[in-house]
């Protein structure tokens, strides 16, 4: 799987959201091999659709 470049500003925004609990509703698998928070949300939706 190819890597994704995430600028430092986005990395810090994502870290803060995770630490503050803003991403608690998303499964751990949605964070694997993705870039930004938007990517996490999209992957979580994809995982949910595949589970149905």
mmCIF file of the N, C-alpha and C atoms, coordinates in Angstrom:
data_MODEL
# 
_entry.id   MODEL 
# 
loop_
_atom_site.group_PDB 
_atom_site.id 
_atom_site.type_symbol 
_atom_site.label_atom_id 
_atom_site.label_alt_id 
_atom_site.label_comp_id 
_atom_site.label_asym_id 
_atom_site.label_entity_id 
_atom_site.label_seq_id 
_atom_site.pdbx_PDB_ins_code 
_atom_site.Cartn_x 
_atom_site.Cartn_y 
_atom_site.Cartn_z 
_atom_site.occupancy 
_atom_site.B_iso_or_equiv 
_atom_site.pdbx_formal_charge 
_atom_site.auth_seq_id 
_atom_site.auth_comp_id 
_atom_site.auth_asym_id 
_atom_site.auth_atom_id 
_atom_site.pdbx_PDB_model_num 
ATOM 1   N N  . UNK A 1 1  ? 0.850   -1.169 0.000  1.00 0.00 ? 1  UNK A N  1 
ATOM 2   C CA . UNK A 1 1  ? 0.000   0.000  0.000  1.00 0.00 ? 1  UNK A CA 1 
ATOM 3   C C  . UNK A 1 1  ? 0.901   1.239  0.000  1.00 0.00 ? 1  UNK A C  1 
ATOM 4   N N  . UNK A 1 2  ? 0.675   2.162  -0.914 1.00 0.00 ? 2  UNK A N  1 
ATOM 5   C CA . UNK A 1 2  ? 1.509   3.363  -0.967 1.00 0.00 ? 2  UNK A CA 1 
ATOM 6   C C  . UNK A 1 2  ? 1.270   4.266  0.245  1.00 0.00 ? 2  UNK A C  1 
ATOM 7   N N  . UNK A 1 3  ? 2.306   4.993  0.622  1.00 0.00 ? 3  UNK A N  1 
ATOM 8   C CA . UNK A 1 3  ? 2.202   5.906  1.747  1.00 0.00 ? 3  UNK A CA 1 
ATOM 9   C C  . UNK A 1 3  ? 1.469   7.184  1.375  1.00 0.00 ? 3  UNK A C  1 
ATOM 10  N N  . UNK A 1 4  ? 1.093   7.931  2.397  1.00 0.00 ? 4  UNK A N  1 
ATOM 11  C CA . UNK A 1 4  ? 0.395   9.201  2.208  1.00 0.00 ? 4  UNK A CA 1 
ATOM 12  C C  . UNK A 1 4  ? 1.154   10.269 2.990  1.00 0.00 ? 4  UNK A C  1 
ATOM 13  N N  . UNK A 1 5  ? 1.452   11.380 2.336  1.00 0.00 ? 5  UNK A N  1 
ATOM 14  C CA . UNK A 1 5  ? 2.099   12.492 3.017  1.00 0.00 ? 5  UNK A CA 1 
ATOM 15  C C  . UNK A 1 5  ? 1.042   13.300 3.754  1.00 0.00 ? 5  UNK A C  1 
ATOM 16  N N  . UNK A 1 6  ? 1.269   13.521 5.025  1.00 0.00 ? 6  UNK A N  1 
ATOM 17  C CA . UNK A 1 6  ? 0.372   14.342 5.837  1.00 0.00 ? 6  UNK A CA 1 
ATOM 18  C C  . UNK A 1 6  ? 1.198   15.491 6.411  1.00 0.00 ? 6  UNK A C  1 
ATOM 19  N N  . UNK A 1 7  ? 0.840   16.734 6.078  1.00 0.00 ? 7  UNK A N  1 
ATOM 20  C CA . UNK A 1 7  ? 1.590   17.880 6.611  1.00 0.00 ? 7  UNK A CA 1 
ATOM 21  C C  . UNK A 1 7  ? 1.552   17.905 8.145  1.00 0.00 ? 7  UNK A C  1 
ATOM 22  N N  . UNK A 1 8  ? 2.565   18.495 8.737  1.00 0.00 ? 8  UNK A N  1 
ATOM 23  C CA . UNK A 1 8  ? 2.667   18.557 10.193 1.00 0.00 ? 8  UNK A CA 1 
ATOM 24  C C  . UNK A 1 8  ? 1.426   19.174 10.828 1.00 0.00 ? 8  UNK A C  1 
ATOM 25  N N  . UNK A 1 9  ? 0.893   20.225 10.236 1.00 0.00 ? 9  UNK A N  1 
ATOM 26  C CA . UNK A 1 9  ? -0.297  20.883 10.783 1.00 0.00 ? 9  UNK A CA 1 
ATOM 27  C C  . UNK A 1 9  ? -1.474  19.904 10.872 1.00 0.00 ? 9  UNK A C  1 
ATOM 28  N N  . UNK A 1 10 ? -1.659  19.079 9.848  1.00 0.00 ? 10 UNK A N  1 
ATOM 29  C CA . UNK A 1 10 ? -2.738  18.080 9.844  1.00 0.00 ? 10 UNK A CA 1 
ATOM 30  C C  . UNK A 1 10 ? -2.460  16.975 10.861 1.00 0.00 ? 10 UNK A C  1 
ATOM 31  N N  . UNK A 1 11 ? -1.201  16.589 10.991 1.00 0.00 ? 11 UNK A N  1 
ATOM 32  C CA . UNK A 1 11 ? -0.821  15.558 11.963 1.00 0.00 ? 11 UNK A CA 1 
ATOM 33  C C  . UNK A 1 11 ? -1.145  16.022 13.375 1.00 0.00 ? 11 UNK A C  1 
ATOM 34  N N  . UNK A 1 12 ? -0.807  17.265 13.677 1.00 0.00 ? 12 UNK A N  1 
ATOM 35  C CA . UNK A 1 12 ? -1.082  17.804 15.017 1.00 0.00 ? 12 UNK A CA 1 
ATOM 36  C C  . UNK A 1 12 ? -2.580  17.951 15.264 1.00 0.00 ? 12 UNK A C  1 
ATOM 37  N N  . UNK A 1 13 ? -3.312  18.366 14.240 1.00 0.00 ? 13 UNK A N  1 
ATOM 38  C CA . UNK A 1 13 ? -4.778  18.482 14.368 1.00 0.00 ? 13 UNK A CA 1 
ATOM 39  C C  . UNK A 1 13 ? -5.384  17.106 14.651 1.00 0.00 ? 13 UNK A C  1 
ATOM 40  N N  . UNK A 1 14 ? -4.912  16.100 13.933 1.00 0.00 ? 14 UNK A N  1 
ATOM 41  C CA . UNK A 1 14 ? -5.408  14.739 14.131 1.00 0.00 ? 14 UNK A CA 1 
ATOM 42  C C  . UNK A 1 14 ? -5.062  14.199 15.500 1.00 0.00 ? 14 UNK A C  1 
ATOM 43  N N  . UNK A 1 15 ? -3.835  14.427 15.931 1.00 0.00 ? 15 UNK A N  1 
ATOM 44  C CA . UNK A 1 15 ? -3.411  13.970 17.252 1.00 0.00 ? 15 UNK A CA 1 
ATOM 45  C C  . UNK A 1 15 ? -4.272  14.594 18.343 1.00 0.00 ? 15 UNK A C  1 
ATOM 46  N N  . UNK A 1 16 ? -4.507  15.896 18.237 1.00 0.00 ? 16 UNK A N  1 
ATOM 47  C CA . UNK A 1 16 ? -5.324  16.592 19.238 1.00 0.00 ? 16 UNK A CA 1 
ATOM 48  C C  . UNK A 1 16 ? -6.747  16.029 19.263 1.00 0.00 ? 16 UNK A C  1 
ATOM 49  N N  . UNK A 1 17 ? -7.318  15.778 18.097 1.00 0.00 ? 17 UNK A N  1 
ATOM 50  C CA . UNK A 1 17 ? -8.676  15.232 18.032 1.00 0.00 ? 17 UNK A CA 1 
ATOM 51  C C  . UNK A 1 17 ? -8.737  13.848 18.664 1.00 0.00 ? 17 UNK A C  1 
ATOM 52  N N  . UNK A 1 18 ? -7.716  13.040 18.437 1.00 0.00 ? 18 UNK A N  1 
ATOM 53  C CA . UNK A 1 18 ? -7.680  11.699 19.018 1.00 0.00 ? 18 UNK A CA 1 
ATOM 54  C C  . UNK A 1 18 ? -7.539  11.782 20.533 1.00 0.00 ? 18 UNK A C  1 
ATOM 55  N N  . UNK A 1 19 ? -6.615  12.590 21.003 1.00 0.00 ? 19 UNK A N  1 
ATOM 56  C CA . UNK A 1 19 ? -6.368  12.719 22.444 1.00 0.00 ? 19 UNK A CA 1 
ATOM 57  C C  . UNK A 1 19 ? -7.580  13.317 23.156 1.00 0.00 ? 19 UNK A C  1 
ATOM 58  N N  . UNK A 1 20 ? -8.259  14.250 22.517 1.00 0.00 ? 20 UNK A N  1 
ATOM 59  C CA . UNK A 1 20 ? -9.432  14.885 23.126 1.00 0.00 ? 20 UNK A CA 1 
ATOM 60  C C  . UNK A 1 20 ? -10.686 14.014 23.064 1.00 0.00 ? 20 UNK A C  1 
ATOM 61  N N  . UNK A 1 21 ? -10.575 12.845 22.428 1.00 0.00 ? 21 UNK A N  1 
ATOM 62  C CA . UNK A 1 21 ? -11.707 11.920 22.383 1.00 0.00 ? 21 UNK A CA 1 
ATOM 63  C C  . UNK A 1 21 ? -12.697 12.194 21.263 1.00 0.00 ? 21 UNK A C  1 
ATOM 64  N N  . UNK A 1 22 ? -12.357 13.099 20.352 1.00 0.00 ? 22 UNK A N  1 
ATOM 65  C CA . UNK A 1 22 ? -13.274 13.444 19.267 1.00 0.00 ? 22 UNK A CA 1 
ATOM 66  C C  . UNK A 1 22 ? -13.419 12.333 18.228 1.00 0.00 ? 22 UNK A C  1 
ATOM 67  N N  . UNK A 1 23 ? -12.522 11.361 18.245 1.00 0.00 ? 23 UNK A N  1 
ATOM 68  C CA . UNK A 1 23 ? -12.546 10.294 17.247 1.00 0.00 ? 23 UNK A CA 1 
ATOM 69  C C  . UNK A 1 23 ? -12.909 8.949  17.867 1.00 0.00 ? 23 UNK A C  1 
ATOM 70  N N  . UNK A 1 24 ? -13.381 8.965  19.100 1.00 0.00 ? 24 UNK A N  1 
ATOM 71  C CA . UNK A 1 24 ? -13.680 7.719  19.814 1.00 0.00 ? 24 UNK A CA 1 
ATOM 72  C C  . UNK A 1 24 ? -14.769 6.882  19.165 1.00 0.00 ? 24 UNK A C  1 
ATOM 73  N N  . UNK A 1 25 ? -15.623 7.494  18.379 1.00 0.00 ? 25 UNK A N  1 
ATOM 74  C CA . UNK A 1 25 ? -16.734 6.746  17.788 1.00 0.00 ? 25 UNK A CA 1 
ATOM 75  C C  . UNK A 1 25 ? -16.300 5.905  16.583 1.00 0.00 ? 25 UNK A C  1 
ATOM 76  N N  . UNK A 1 26 ? -15.056 6.080  16.126 1.00 0.00 ? 26 UNK A N  1 
ATOM 77  C CA . UNK A 1 26 ? -14.587 5.355  14.952 1.00 0.00 ? 26 UNK A CA 1 
ATOM 78  C C  . UNK A 1 26 ? -13.778 4.136  15.377 1.00 0.00 ? 26 UNK A C  1 
ATOM 79  N N  . UNK A 1 27 ? -13.944 3.012  14.668 1.00 0.00 ? 27 UNK A N  1 
ATOM 80  C CA . UNK A 1 27 ? -13.225 1.791  15.053 1.00 0.00 ? 27 UNK A CA 1 
ATOM 81  C C  . UNK A 1 27 ? -11.723 1.933  14.811 1.00 0.00 ? 27 UNK A C  1 
ATOM 82  N N  . UNK A 1 28 ? -10.960 1.200  15.582 1.00 0.00 ? 28 UNK A N  1 
ATOM 83  C CA . UNK A 1 28 ? -9.503  1.247  15.472 1.00 0.00 ? 28 UNK A CA 1 
ATOM 84  C C  . UNK A 1 28 ? -9.033  0.915  14.059 1.00 0.00 ? 28 UNK A C  1 
ATOM 85  N N  . UNK A 1 29 ? -9.710  0.004  13.396 1.00 0.00 ? 29 UNK A N  1 
ATOM 86  C CA . UNK A 1 29 ? -9.323  -0.404 12.042 1.00 0.00 ? 29 UNK A CA 1 
ATOM 87  C C  . UNK A 1 29 ? -9.386  0.750  11.045 1.00 0.00 ? 29 UNK A C  1 
ATOM 88  N N  . UNK A 1 30 ? -10.220 1.748  11.318 1.00 0.00 ? 30 UNK A N  1 
ATOM 89  C CA . UNK A 1 30 ? -10.355 2.887  10.409 1.00 0.00 ? 30 UNK A CA 1 
ATOM 90  C C  . UNK A 1 30 ? -9.108  3.774  10.415 1.00 0.00 ? 30 UNK A C  1 
ATOM 91  N N  . UNK A 1 31 ? -8.270  3.649  11.438 1.00 0.00 ? 31 UNK A N  1 
ATOM 92  C CA . UNK A 1 31 ? -7.064  4.465  11.546 1.00 0.00 ? 31 UNK A CA 1 
ATOM 93  C C  . UNK A 1 31 ? -5.860  3.817  10.865 1.00 0.00 ? 31 UNK A C  1 
ATOM 94  N N  . UNK A 1 32 ? -5.995  2.559  10.484 1.00 0.00 ? 32 UNK A N  1 
ATOM 95  C CA . UNK A 1 32 ? -4.863  1.803  9.948  1.00 0.00 ? 32 UNK A CA 1 
ATOM 96  C C  . UNK A 1 32 ? -4.575  2.184  8.499  1.00 0.00 ? 32 UNK A C  1 
ATOM 97  N N  . UNK A 1 33 ? -3.351  2.618  8.240  1.00 0.00 ? 33 UNK A N  1 
ATOM 98  C CA . UNK A 1 33 ? -2.874  2.950  6.888  1.00 0.00 ? 33 UNK A CA 1 
ATOM 99  C C  . UNK A 1 33 ? -3.687  4.035  6.193  1.00 0.00 ? 33 UNK A C  1 
ATOM 100 N N  . UNK A 1 34 ? -4.024  5.084  6.923  1.00 0.00 ? 34 UNK A N  1 
ATOM 101 C CA . UNK A 1 34 ? -4.698  6.234  6.318  1.00 0.00 ? 34 UNK A CA 1 
ATOM 102 C C  . UNK A 1 34 ? -3.915  7.494  6.665  1.00 0.00 ? 34 UNK A C  1 
ATOM 103 N N  . UNK A 1 35 ? -4.337  8.618  6.129  1.00 0.00 ? 35 UNK A N  1 
ATOM 104 C CA . UNK A 1 35 ? -3.629  9.872  6.356  1.00 0.00 ? 35 UNK A CA 1 
ATOM 105 C C  . UNK A 1 35 ? -4.332  10.788 7.324  1.00 0.00 ? 35 UNK A C  1 
ATOM 106 N N  . UNK A 1 36 ? -5.266  11.579 6.821  1.00 0.00 ? 36 UNK A N  1 
ATOM 107 C CA . UNK A 1 36 ? -5.916  12.614 7.627  1.00 0.00 ? 36 UNK A CA 1 
ATOM 108 C C  . UNK A 1 36 ? -7.155  12.083 8.341  1.00 0.00 ? 36 UNK A C  1 
ATOM 109 N N  . UNK A 1 37 ? -7.726  12.930 9.179  1.00 0.00 ? 37 UNK A N  1 
ATOM 110 C CA . UNK A 1 37 ? -8.963  12.564 9.871  1.00 0.00 ? 37 UNK A CA 1 
ATOM 111 C C  . UNK A 1 37 ? -10.097 12.299 8.885  1.00 0.00 ? 37 UNK A C  1 
ATOM 112 N N  . UNK A 1 38 ? -10.106 13.047 7.813  1.00 0.00 ? 38 UNK A N  1 
ATOM 113 C CA . UNK A 1 38 ? -11.133 12.826 6.792  1.00 0.00 ? 38 UNK A CA 1 
ATOM 114 C C  . UNK A 1 38 ? -10.998 11.435 6.181  1.00 0.00 ? 38 UNK A C  1 
ATOM 115 N N  . UNK A 1 39 ? -9.755  10.976 6.022  1.00 0.00 ? 39 UNK A N  1 
ATOM 116 C CA . UNK A 1 39 ? -9.513  9.621  5.518  1.00 0.00 ? 39 UNK A CA 1 
ATOM 117 C C  . UNK A 1 39 ? -10.021 8.572  6.503  1.00 0.00 ? 39 UNK A C  1 
ATOM 118 N N  . UNK A 1 40 ? -9.844  8.839  7.797  1.00 0.00 ? 40 UNK A N  1 
ATOM 119 C CA . UNK A 1 40 ? -10.335 7.929  8.834  1.00 0.00 ? 40 UNK A CA 1 
ATOM 120 C C  . UNK A 1 40 ? -11.852 7.815  8.749  1.00 0.00 ? 40 UNK A C  1 
ATOM 121 N N  . UNK A 1 41 ? -12.518 8.935  8.630  1.00 0.00 ? 41 UNK A N  1 
ATOM 122 C CA . UNK A 1 41 ? -13.982 8.947  8.561  1.00 0.00 ? 41 UNK A CA 1 
ATOM 123 C C  . UNK A 1 41 ? -14.463 8.199  7.324  1.00 0.00 ? 41 UNK A C  1 
ATOM 124 N N  . UNK A 1 42 ? -13.815 8.429  6.188  1.00 0.00 ? 42 UNK A N  1 
ATOM 125 C CA . UNK A 1 42 ? -14.193 7.738  4.953  1.00 0.00 ? 42 UNK A CA 1 
ATOM 126 C C  . UNK A 1 42 ? -13.971 6.236  5.078  1.00 0.00 ? 42 UNK A C  1 
ATOM 127 N N  . UNK A 1 43 ? -12.851 5.833  5.679  1.00 0.00 ? 43 UNK A N  1 
ATOM 128 C CA . UNK A 1 43 ? -12.576 4.400  5.830  1.00 0.00 ? 43 UNK A CA 1 
ATOM 129 C C  . UNK A 1 43 ? -13.561 3.766  6.806  1.00 0.00 ? 43 UNK A C  1 
ATOM 130 N N  . UNK A 1 44 ? -13.942 4.489  7.854  1.00 0.00 ? 44 UNK A N  1 
ATOM 131 C CA . UNK A 1 44 ? -14.930 3.966  8.810  1.00 0.00 ? 44 UNK A CA 1 
ATOM 132 C C  . UNK A 1 44 ? -16.259 3.724  8.113  1.00 0.00 ? 44 UNK A C  1 
ATOM 133 N N  . UNK A 1 45 ? -16.667 4.643  7.247  1.00 0.00 ? 45 UNK A N  1 
ATOM 134 C CA . UNK A 1 45 ? -17.910 4.461  6.492  1.00 0.00 ? 45 UNK A CA 1 
ATOM 135 C C  . UNK A 1 45 ? -17.801 3.262  5.561  1.00 0.00 ? 45 UNK A C  1 
ATOM 136 N N  . UNK A 1 46 ? -16.637 3.096  4.931  1.00 0.00 ? 46 UNK A N  1 
ATOM 137 C CA . UNK A 1 46 ? -16.420 1.958  4.037  1.00 0.00 ? 46 UNK A CA 1 
ATOM 138 C C  . UNK A 1 46 ? -16.477 0.645  4.823  1.00 0.00 ? 46 UNK A C  1 
ATOM 139 N N  . UNK A 1 47 ? -15.842 0.598  5.983  1.00 0.00 ? 47 UNK A N  1 
ATOM 140 C CA . UNK A 1 47 ? -15.866 -0.600 6.806  1.00 0.00 ? 47 UNK A CA 1 
ATOM 141 C C  . UNK A 1 47 ? -17.280 -0.936 7.253  1.00 0.00 ? 47 UNK A C  1 
ATOM 142 N N  . UNK A 1 48 ? -18.043 0.082  7.594  1.00 0.00 ? 48 UNK A N  1 
ATOM 143 C CA . UNK A 1 48 ? -19.429 -0.123 8.016  1.00 0.00 ? 48 UNK A CA 1 
ATOM 144 C C  . UNK A 1 48 ? -20.276 -0.677 6.866  1.00 0.00 ? 48 UNK A C  1 
ATOM 145 N N  . UNK A 1 49 ? -20.061 -0.133 5.663  1.00 0.00 ? 49 UNK A N  1 
ATOM 146 C CA . UNK A 1 49 ? -20.820 -0.597 4.503  1.00 0.00 ? 49 UNK A CA 1 
ATOM 147 C C  . UNK A 1 49 ? -20.475 -2.039 4.166  1.00 0.00 ? 49 UNK A C  1 
ATOM 148 N N  . UNK A 1 50 ? -19.221 -2.412 4.340  1.00 0.00 ? 50 UNK A N  1 
ATOM 149 C CA . UNK A 1 50 ? -18.799 -3.783 4.052  1.00 0.00 ? 50 UNK A CA 1 
ATOM 150 C C  . UNK A 1 50 ? -19.357 -4.770 5.065  1.00 0.00 ? 50 UNK A C  1 
ATOM 151 N N  . UNK A 1 51 ? -19.620 -4.301 6.273  1.00 0.00 ? 51 UNK A N  1 
ATOM 152 C CA . UNK A 1 51 ? -20.128 -5.163 7.350  1.00 0.00 ? 51 UNK A CA 1 
ATOM 153 C C  . UNK A 1 51 ? -21.612 -5.468 7.165  1.00 0.00 ? 51 UNK A C  1 
ATOM 154 N N  . UNK A 1 52 ? -22.304 -4.671 6.389  1.00 0.00 ? 52 UNK A N  1 
ATOM 155 C CA . UNK A 1 52 ? -23.748 -4.855 6.206  1.00 0.00 ? 52 UNK A CA 1 
ATOM 156 C C  . UNK A 1 52 ? -24.026 -5.906 5.164  1.00 0.00 ? 52 UNK A C  1 
# 
